[in-house]
Amino acid sequence: MSGGRPTKYETRFCSLVVEYMADGSSLTSFAADIDVARSTINEWMAEHPEFSEACARAKAKCAAWWEKTNRTLAASGTGNAGACKLGLTNMAGEDWREKSEVSHNVTEEMAEWLGSR
């Protein structure tokens, strides 16, 4: 038997988190809505595979909301594009992060020269 406070986790949170985040809300906001800390959400994801999967689906719905909002802003020329960009990079970073790639090529001669210094 483990000590400590009993968990507040309920299986119904799986469907609730997906529904909650479908309007662009975050996991942190969901945590606040159900009166737990954001770190508790992380613990539940680690302990309950079904909740982890639900959170992944919820994040996808959240990202979709931000994408649709961004397309609406782009088409209408209204709203706050900066706020939408922030939402996309934070909620859908794999698809929307800004990245730059740098490639370094070192010739054998250069490597020898660097090694001799």
N, C-alpha and C positions, 0 to 999 in steps of 0.2 A: 504494500500500500504506500503510495507516495504522499508526502506531506504538502502543505501549502493550501492555498485557496482553491476551491473547486472552479473548474473552467466555466466560462459563460458561453462556450461554443454550443451552437445548435445547428443541426443539419439544414434547417430552413435558411440559414445564412447563405448557403450555396446559391439558391435562386434569388435571394434578396440582393446579393452583391452584383449579380449580372444585371438585374433590373435597375438598381441604383446607379450604376456607372454608365448605363446606356445614354444618359443625357450629358456626358462629358465630365461627370464628377470623378474625383480621385478615390483611391483606397483610404487615404487619410480622412477624407470627408465621410466615407462610409463608416470608418471606425468611430468617428465623433458621433455619427447618427445613432449607432448602436451602443454608445457610451463605453468604448474600450480604447485603449491606447493603440497607436499604429503598430507598435512592436508586438502587441497581442495578435494582430492580423498576421504578421510574419510568423509567429509561433504556430498559429493555427494552420497556416499553409504548410509548414514543415511537418506537423503532426497529422494532418487530415488530407490525404491525397485528393479526395473529392472536392475539398474547399480550394486547394491549390489550382485544380483544373477550372473550377468556377471563377476564380480570380483571373486566370489567364483569359477565359472567355470574356469576362467583364472588361479587362484591359483592351481587348480587341474591339468591343463595342464602344468603349470610351474613345479610342483612337478613331474609329469610324465617325463618331459624332464630330470630333475636331476636324477631320478631313472635310466632311460635308459643310461644316460651318465655314471653313477656309474657302471652299469653292464658292459658297454663297457670297462671301465677302469679295472675292476676286471678281465674280460676275457682276455684282451690284456696285462695287467701288465704295461701299459703305463699311462702317464698323471699324474695329481696331485690329489691323493686320498684325501688329506687334504682339498683342495678347494672344491671338490665334496661333502665331508662330511659336510662341512660348509653350502654349498648350500642346501643339504637335510635337515639338522636340522633347518635351517632358513625358508625354503620354505614349508617343509612338517613335521613340528615338531610333529604333532599328531602321525605320523607313525614312525618317525625316531629319536626322541629325546632319549638321554641317560637318563636312570632313574634308581634309586635305591629305593627300598622299605625297610622300617624298621618297624618291628612289635614290639610293646611293650605290654607285658602282665604283669599285676600287680595282685598278689593274694590278697584276702581279708585281710590276715594277714599283708601283706606288706603295703596295703593302710591304715590300722589301725595304723601301726607303723609310717608311714609317717605323718599321721594326728596328732599323739601325739607329734610330735617334735616341 
